[in-house]
Amino acid sequence: MTRDHNRITGMSSSVTPSLAGPPSVPSLAVPAHDTRTVPSMNATNPSTGSVDAAPDPVHPPAASGTPIGSGAPGPADATAPPPGETAAAGRAAAAGRAGSAPPEGAPAPAAEGTLLDSYDALLLDLDGVVYLGRRAVPGAPEALTKAAERGVRLAYVTNNASRTPGAIAEHLTALGVPATPGDVVTSAQAAARLVAEGVPPGSPVLVVGGMGLRQALRAHGLRPVSTAAEEPAAVVQGIAPDLSYALLSEGVLAVRRGAWFVAANGDTTMPTARGELPGNGSMSRVIATAAGVEPVVAGKPEPPLHRESILRTGARNPLIVGDRLDTDIAGANRAGADSLLVLTGVATPLDALTAIPAHRPTHIAADLGGLHRPPARIAHGPEGWICGGWTASWEDGRLRLDRDAAATDPLDGLRAACAATWAAVGDGRAEDDQVKNALATLGL
């Protein structure tokens, strides 16, 4: 085993989506390498740990049909998307992220339709979306139960690698959220599949993390170990509450000796009921810095976890739901899927306004209840971008927000503000000082 494993490209580097026309969905196969094979597209049975053969190679499909408020860009003074659209938003009108008026000639949705009507599966982040620590996000259990009753497939896709799918499903069930272990897809599972495809069967793998990683590795026929003396073929790191200096040191020693370094995810923080705490991305810097080797990342926004989710659900037109722009939303854009940003976790309204193109969501909602409401509608007129009585425009290099008597929901103001801001900055990023004053009028 050589340290060449840690030089694999394309798995942890940022990919800028196409900014013109319908997006092409990137292949999620691991790039060719002298000691690697192209990943098999076999799915692991979450209840038995066995591997079920998929009938054909599967790549996350482009969303079928035309999303609400999407289609070919219309006239510049109508509903054309702002420049700098992301891959997912290349199919949607500019503020289709927040919902937008359909371009000329596109079919309008039924008046009673909801955002959920356009999707066959929800790929849901957990921390900050469904729960915060041990408590449910208010309204989340009810919203997801209602979605399940409508026949929408739910998959709980988490970058948290510390717990097993069974433990997570038990937690969700206790909160009133419909879930089985087979509905849970973790970055530990994605990391284990990635490692299993790159090292010989039965290889020792040093686990710098919790039981979720160990169980996932065993399911792929690998042998979890805890010391560098056992000459592991790979080191896999995931967050764990009791992660110790001693175990981190073993990881450093193994990576320095040539073990392949894989991180379950790169989240720098994780939301809890007490506030944001250090995430695996922060903790993995210890090994990366001490060993001088960057990890290959399996979790969001990298392809392996999304591929695992698609294999599980068989989704053709999924909606990816998350609270983080740099993982949930970025991962959706890289896969050419629509996304919903909920403001119950890490990302703030200011973060959304100042997002770079790769981090811009298709839709924005306060919480999961937004799934069961009509999609917001945005129109572009002479005065600016209009949504729910709010008008947003860009004047003298700054965002301006105006409202009329119909403006009752500040989120509509945020949606209009995002459309105006993203159109103004294009492929760039708005500065905080350019949007803060207008944002303050929303009270969000």
C-alpha positions as CSV (number, residue, x, y, z in Angstrom):
1,M,0.0,0.0,0.0
2,T,1.4,3.4,-1.0
3,R,0.5,6.9,-0.2
4,D,-0.6,7.3,-3.8
5,H,-4.1,6.5,-2.5
6,N,-4.2,9.9,-0.9
7,R,-3.4,11.7,-4.2
8,I,-6.6,10.5,-5.9
9,T,-8.2,13.5,-7.6
10,G,-11.8,14.4,-8.1
11,M,-13.2,13.0,-4.8
12,S,-12.5,16.0,-2.6
13,S,-11.9,18.8,-5.0
14,S,-14.6,21.4,-5.6
15,V,-16.4,21.1,-8.9
16,T,-18.0,24.1,-10.5
17,P,-21.3,23.1,-12.2
18,S,-22.1,24.1,-15.7
19,L,-23.6,27.6,-15.8
20,A,-25.5,27.3,-19.0
21,G,-28.4,25.2,-20.2
22,P,-29.7,21.9,-18.7
23,P,-27.0,20.5,-16.4
24,S,-25.2,17.3,-17.3
25,V,-25.1,14.9,-14.3
26,P,-21.6,14.1,-13.3
27,S,-20.5,10.5,-13.2
28,L,-20.0,9.4,-9.6
29,A,-17.5,6.7,-10.5
30,V,-14.1,7.0,-8.7
31,P,-11.4,8.2,-11.1
32,A,-9.1,5.5,-12.4
33,H,-6.0,4.8,-10.3
34,D,-3.2,2.3,-10.4
35,T,-4.4,0.5,-7.3
36,R,-8.1,1.2,-7.5
37,T,-11.0,-0.1,-9.5
38,V,-14.1,1.7,-10.7
39,P,-16.6,1.2,-7.8
40,S,-19.1,-1.5,-8.2
41,M,-22.7,-0.2,-8.2
42,N,-23.8,-2.9,-5.7
43,A,-25.9,-1.7,-2.8
44,T,-25.4,-3.0,0.7
45,N,-28.6,-4.4,2.4
46,P,-28.7,-2.2,5.5
47,S,-30.5,-4.8,7.6
48,T,-28.3,-7.8,6.7
49,G,-25.0,-6.2,5.6
50,S,-25.1,-8.3,2.5
51,V,-24.5,-6.9,-0.9
52,D,-27.4,-6.8,-3.4
53,A,-26.4,-6.5,-7.1
54,A,-27.8,-3.5,-8.9
55,P,-29.1,-4.4,-12.4
56,D,-27.1,-1.8,-14.2
57,P,-24.6,0.9,-13.4
58,V,-26.5,3.7,-11.8
59,H,-25.6,7.3,-11.8
60,P,-27.8,9.9,-10.0
61,P,-30.3,10.8,-12.7
62,A,-31.1,14.3,-13.8
63,A,-34.4,15.3,-12.5
64,S,-37.1,14.3,-14.9
65,G,-39.7,16.7,-16.1
66,T,-39.7,20.4,-15.5
67,P,-39.6,21.6,-11.9
68,I,-42.2,24.2,-10.8
69,G,-41.1,27.6,-12.0
70,S,-38.5,26.2,-14.3
71,G,-37.7,25.8,-18.0
72,A,-35.8,27.6,-20.6
73,P,-35.0,31.2,-19.6
74,G,-37.6,33.7,-20.7
75,P,-37.1,37.3,-21.7
76,A,-34.7,39.3,-19.6
77,D,-37.5,41.4,-18.2
78,A,-39.6,38.4,-17.3
79,T,-38.3,35.4,-15.4
80,A,-34.8,34.8,-16.8
81,P,-32.5,33.3,-14.3
82,P,-29.7,35.5,-13.0
83,P,-26.3,34.9,-14.3
84,G,-24.2,32.4,-12.3
85,E,-26.8,29.7,-12.0
86,T,-25.8,26.5,-10.3
87,A,-26.3,23.1,-11.9
88,A,-29.7,22.5,-10.3
89,A,-30.8,26.0,-10.8
90,G,-29.8,25.8,-14.4
91,R,-33.1,24.0,-14.8
92,A,-35.0,26.5,-12.6
93,A,-35.8,30.1,-13.0
94,A,-33.7,32.5,-11.1
95,A,-35.5,32.4,-7.8
96,G,-37.0,29.0,-8.3
97,R,-34.8,28.4,-5.3
98,A,-37.5,30.3,-3.6
99,G,-40.0,29.4,-6.3
100,S,-40.5,31.5,-9.4
101,A,-43.0,32.4,-12.0
102,P,-42.8,29.9,-15.0
103,P,-41.2,31.2,-18.2
104,E,-43.5,32.0,-21.1
105,G,-44.9,28.9,-22.5
106,A,-44.2,26.7,-19.4
107,P,-47.1,25.0,-17.7
108,A,-48.2,26.6,-14.5
109,P,-48.6,24.3,-11.4
110,A,-52.1,23.7,-10.1
111,A,-53.2,26.3,-7.6
112,E,-53.5,23.7,-4.8
113,G,-50.1,22.2,-5.5
114,T,-47.3,22.0,-3.0
115,L,-43.6,22.0,-3.3
116,L,-43.5,18.3,-2.6
117,D,-45.6,17.5,-5.7
118,S,-42.6,17.8,-8.0
119,Y,-40.4,15.1,-6.3
120,D,-40.5,11.4,-5.7
121,A,-38.1,11.2,-2.8
122,L,-36.7,13.4,-0.1
123,L,-33.0,13.0,0.7
124,L,-32.9,14.6,4.1
125,D,-30.0,15.8,6.2
126,L,-30.6,15.1,9.9
127,D,-28.7,17.5,12.2
128,G,-30.3,20.9,11.9
129,V,-33.1,19.7,9.6
130,V,-35.0,16.9,11.5
131,Y,-33.4,17.2,14.9
132,L,-31.1,19.2,17.0
133,G,-29.3,16.9,19.4
134,R,-31.8,14.7,21.0
135,R,-34.8,16.9,20.2
136,A,-36.9,17.2,17.1
137,V,-36.9,20.4,15.1
138,P,-40.4,21.7,15.8
139,G,-42.9,20.5,13.1
140,A,-40.4,18.1,11.5
141,P,-42.1,14.8,12.6
142,E,-45.5,16.0,11.4
143,A,-44.1,17.2,8.0
144,L,-42.3,14.0,7.4
145,T,-45.2,11.8,8.5
146,K,-47.4,13.6,6.1
147,A,-44.9,13.2,3.3
148,A,-44.6,9.5,3.9
149,E,-48.4,9.1,3.9
150,R,-48.4,10.6,0.4
151,G,-46.0,7.9,-0.8
152,V,-42.9,10.0,-1.0
153,R,-39.8,7.9,-0.2
154,L,-37.8,9.3,2.7
155,A,-34.1,8.8,3.1
156,Y,-32.2,10.2,6.0
157,V,-28.8,11.1,4.6
158,T,-26.3,12.2,7.3
159,N,-22.7,13.2,7.4
160,N,-22.6,12.0,11.0
161,A,-20.6,8.8,11.1
162,S,-20.7,8.2,14.8
163,R,-23.9,6.1,15.1
164,T,-25.3,3.1,13.3
165,P,-28.3,3.3,11.1
166,G,-30.3,1.2,13.6
167,A,-29.5,3.7,16.4
168,I,-30.4,6.6,14.2
169,A,-33.7,5.0,13.1
170,E,-34.5,4.3,16.8
171,H,-33.8,7.9,17.7
172,L,-36.0,9.1,14.8
173,T,-38.9,6.8,15.7
174,A,-38.7,8.0,19.3
175,L,-39.2,11.6,18.0
176,G,-42.2,10.6,16.0
177,V,-40.4,10.5,12.6
178,P,-41.2,7.5,10.3
179,A,-37.9,5.6,9.8
180,T,-36.4,2.2,9.6
181,P,-32.6,1.3,9.5
182,G,-32.9,0.9,5.8
183,D,-34.1,4.5,5.4
184,V,-30.8,5.8,7.0
185,V,-27.8,6.5,4.8
186,T,-24.6,7.6,6.6
187,S,-21.3,8.9,5.6
188,A,-19.8,5.9,7.4
189,Q,-21.6,3.6,4.9
190,A,-20.3,5.7,2.0
191,A,-16.8,5.7,3.4
192,A,-16.9,2.0,4.0
193,R,-18.0,1.3,0.4
194,L,-15.3,3.6,-0.9
195,V,-12.6,1.9,1.1
196,A,-13.9,-1.6,0.2
197,E,-13.6,-0.7,-3.5
198,G,-10.0,0.3,-3.0
199,V,-8.3,-2.2,-0.7
200,P,-8.2,-6.0,-0.7
201,P,-11.1,-7.9,0.9
202,G,-10.5,-8.5,4.6
203,S,-8.0,-5.7,4.9
204,P,-7.4,-4.1,8.4
205,V,-8.7,-0.6,8.5
206,L,-7.8,1.8,11.4
207,V,-11.0,3.4,12.7
208,V,-10.6,6.9,14.2
209,G,-14.3,7.2,15.1
210,G,-17.3,5.4,16.6
211,M,-19.4,2.3,16.2
212,G,-21.1,3.5,13.1
213,L,-17.8,3.3,11.1
214,R,-16.9,-0.1,12.6
215,Q,-20.2,-1.6,11.7
216,A,-20.2,-0.2,8.2
217,L,-16.6,-1.5,7.5
218,R,-17.6,-5.0,8.8
219,A,-20.6,-5.0,6.4
220,H,-18.1,-4.7,3.6
221,G,-15.9,-7.5,4.8
222,L,-13.2,-5.3,6.2
223,R,-11.5,-5.7,9.6
224,P,-11.6,-2.6,11.9
225,V,-8.5,-2.1,14.0
226,S,-7.3,0.5,16.5
227,T,-3.5,0.7,16.2
228,A,-1.0,1.5,13.6
229,A,1.0,-1.6,14.6
230,E,-1.6,-3.8,12.8
231,E,-0.5,-2.2,9.5
232,P,-3.9,-1.0,8.3
233,A,-4.4,-0.5,4.6
234,A,-6.5,2.6,5.3
235,V,-7.4,5.0,8.1
236,V,-11.0,6.1,8.2
237,Q,-12.0,9.0,10.4
238,G,-15.5,10.0,11.6
239,I,-16.7,12.1,14.5
240,A,-17.1,10.5,17.9
241,P,-17.9,12.1,21.2
242,D,-15.0,10.2,22.9
243,L,-12.4,10.7,20.2
244,S,-9.0,10.6,22.0
245,Y,-5.6,12.0,21.4
246,A,-4.2,8.5,21.5
247,L,-6.4,7.3,18.7
248,L,-5.7,10.4,16.6
249,S,-2.0,9.6,17.1
250,E,-2.4,6.1,15.8
251,G,-4.1,7.5,12.8
252,V,-1.2,9.9,12.2
253,L,1.4,7.0,12.5
254,A,-0.6,4.8,10.0
255,V,-1.0,7.5,7.4
256,R,2.6,8.5,7.6
257,R,3.5,4.8,6.9
258,G,1.4,4.9,3.7
259,A,-2.2,4.0,4.8
260,W,-4.9,5.5,2.7
261,F,-6.6,8.4,4.6
262,V,-10.4,8.7,4.2
263,A,-12.6,11.1,6.1
264,A,-16.3,10.2,6.5
265,N,-17.1,13.9,6.0
266,G,-15.6,17.3,6.0
267,D,-18.1,19.3,8.2
268,T,-16.1,21.8,10.2
269,T,-19.0,22.1,12.7
270,M,-22.1,20.3,13.7
271,P,-25.3,21.8,15.2
272,T,-26.5,20.8,18.6
273,A,-29.0,22.0,21.1
274,R,-26.1,23.8,22.9
275,G,-24.8,25.4,19.7
276,E,-22.3,24.5,17.0
277,L,-19.6,22.1,18.1
278,P,-16.4,20.9,16.2
279,G,-17.3,18.5,13.4
280,N,-15.3,15.8,11.6
281,G,-13.8,18.3,9.2
282,S,-12.1,20.1,12.1
283,M,-11.0,16.9,13.8
284,S,-9.6,15.4,10.7
285,R,-7.2,18.4,10.3
286,V,-5.2,16.9,13.2
287,I,-4.2,13.9,11.1
288,A,-4.0,15.9,7.9
289,T,-1.7,18.5,9.4
290,A,0.5,16.1,11.4
291,A,0.9,13.5,8.6
292,G,1.0,16.0,5.7
293,V,-1.7,14.2,3.8
294,E,-5.2,15.4,2.8
295,P,-8.0,12.9,3.2
296,V,-10.3,11.7,0.5
297,V,-13.8,12.7,1.7
298,A,-16.8,10.4,1.4
299,G,-19.6,12.5,2.8
300,K,-21.4,15.5,1.4
301,P,-20.8,17.4,-0.8
302,E,-18.6,14.7,-2.4
303,P,-20.1,12.1,-4.7
304,P,-19.9,8.8,-2.7
305,L,-22.7,9.6,-0.2
306,H,-25.1,10.9,-2.9
307,R,-24.5,7.8,-4.9
308,E,-25.2,5.6,-1.8
309,S,-28.5,7.5,-1.4
310,I,-29.6,7.1,-5.0
311,L,-28.8,3.4,-4.9
312,R,-31.0,3.0,-1.8
313,T,-34.0,5.0,-2.9
314,G,-34.0,4.4,-6.6
315,A,-35.1,8.0,-6.9
316,R,-35.6,9.6,-10.3
317,N,-36.4,13.1,-9.2
318,P,-35.2,13.6,-5.6
319,L,-35.2,16.8,-3.5
320,I,-32.2,17.2,-1.3
321,V,-33.0,18.9,1.9
322,G,-30.4,20.5,4.2
323,D,-29.3,23.3,6.5
324,R,-25.8,23.7,5.2
325,L,-24.8,25.4,2.0
326,D,-21.3,24.0,1.8
327,T,-22.4,20.3,2.1
328,D,-26.1,19.7,1.5
329,I,-26.7,22.4,-1.1
330,A,-23.3,22.1,-2.8
331,G,-23.7,18.3,-3.0
332,A,-27.1,18.7,-4.7
333,N,-25.7,21.2,-7.2
334,R,-22.8,18.9,-8.0
335,A,-25.3,16.1,-8.7
336,G,-27.7,18.2,-10.7
337,A,-30.5,17.7,-8.2
338,D,-32.9,20.3,-6.8
339,S,-32.4,21.4,-3.2
340,L,-34.3,22.9,-0.3
341,L,-32.5,25.0,2.3
342,V,-34.2,25.1,5.7
343,L,-33.3,27.8,8.2
344,T,-33.4,25.5,11.3
345,G,-29.7,24.7,11.5
346,V,-26.4,26.2,10.4
347,A,-27.1,28.4,7.4
348,T,-28.6,31.9,8.0
349,P,-30.4,34.3,5.7
350,L,-27.2,36.3,5.3
351,D,-25.3,33.1,4.3
352,A,-28.0,32.5,1.6
353,L,-27.7,36.0,0.3
354,T,-23.9,35.9,0.1
355,A,-23.6,32.4,-1.3
356,I,-21.4,31.6,-4.2
357,P,-23.1,29.9,-7.2
358,A,-22.2,26.4,-6.2
359,H,-23.9,26.9,-2.8
360,R,-27.2,28.5,-4.0
361,P,-30.3,26.4,-3.2
362,T,-33.2,25.8,-5.5
363,H,-35.8,26.6,-2.8
364,I,-35.8,28.2,0.7
365,A,-38.1,27.5,3.6
366,A,-38.2,28.3,7.2
367,D,-38.5,24.5,8.1
368,L,-39.8,21.2,6.7
369,G,-43.4,22.6,6.8
370,G,-42.5,24.3,3.6
371,L,-42.7,21.0,1.8
372,H,-46.5,21.1,2.1
373,R,-47.0,24.7,1.1
374,P,-47.3,26.0,-2.5
375,P,-44.0,26.9,-3.9
376,A,-43.2,30.6,-3.7
377,R,-43.5,32.5,-7.0
378,I,-41.0,35.2,-8.1
379,A,-41.3,37.5,-11.0
380,H,-38.8,39.9,-12.6
381,G,-40.2,43.2,-13.6
382,P,-39.0,46.8,-14.2
383,E,-38.8,47.5,-10.5
384,G,-36.8,44.3,-9.6
385,W,-37.5,40.9,-8.3
386,I,-41.0,40.5,-6.8
387,C,-42.2,37.8,-4.3
388,G,-45.3,38.0,-2.0
389,G,-45.4,41.8,-2.0
390,W,-41.7,42.3,-1.6
391,T,-39.6,43.9,-4.3
392,A,-35.8,43.5,-4.3
393,S,-33.5,45.5,-6.5
394,W,-29.8,46.2,-6.7
395,E,-29.0,49.9,-6.6
396,D,-25.6,51.6,-6.4
397,G,-23.9,48.3,-5.5
398,R,-26.3,47.5,-2.6
399,L,-29.5,45.5,-2.1
400,R,-32.7,47.4,-1.7
401,L,-36.0,45.9,-0.4
402,D,-39.4,47.5,-0.6
403,R,-42.8,46.1,0.4
404,D,-46.4,46.8,-0.2
405,A,-49.5,45.9,1.8
406,A,-49.4,42.3,0.5
407,A,-46.0,41.6,2.1
408,T,-46.7,39.5,5.2
409,D,-44.1,36.8,5.0
410,P,-40.5,37.9,5.5
411,L,-39.3,34.7,3.8
412,D,-40.8,36.0,0.6
413,G,-38.6,39.1,1.0
414,L,-35.6,36.9,1.5
415,R,-36.4,34.9,-1.7
416,A,-36.8,38.1,-3.7
417,A,-33.6,39.4,-2.1
418,C,-31.7,36.3,-3.1
419,A,-32.9,36.5,-6.7
420,A,-31.8,40.2,-7.0
421,T,-28.5,39.6,-5.3
422,W,-27.5,36.5,-7.2
423,A,-28.5,38.2,-10.5
424,A,-26.4,41.2,-9.6
425,V,-23.2,39.4,-8.6
426,G,-23.4,36.6,-11.2
427,D,-20.6,34.2,-10.6
428,G,-19.3,36.2,-7.7
429,R,-20.3,36.6,-4.1
430,A,-22.0,39.6,-2.5
431,E,-20.3,41.2,0.4
432,D,-22.0,41.3,3.8
433,D,-22.1,45.1,3.8
434,Q,-23.9,45.2,0.5
435,V,-26.9,43.3,1.9
436,K,-27.0,43.7,5.6
437,N,-29.1,46.8,5.8
438,A,-31.8,45.5,3.5
439,L,-31.8,42.2,5.3
440,A,-32.4,43.9,8.7
441,T,-35.8,45.0,7.4
442,L,-36.9,41.4,7.2
443,G,-36.4,40.7,10.9
444,L,-35.1,37.2,10.2
